[in-house]
């Protein structure tokens, strides 16, 4: 069950990016000047990329920064949660490591 949830968390926002880009490529062109930032966002910060596309066409200001901050926290939580969940697989790092 945990692997299914991890796969959905990993692939969910990336799948949404692909579908949204196919459905509305003009919005993505208005949000980003080139192709580098969307690709990097797709790989490393998918929740932040999605939220940026939501708030960018109208300009990023005020309450939009809070939404972007929450998206960054979601990305950080996704990566840190997987690291914490796999801590026992790294020799000498787990909670039951011999000192």
Order of alpha helices (4+ residues) and beta strands (2+ residues): alpha-alpha-alpha-alpha-alpha
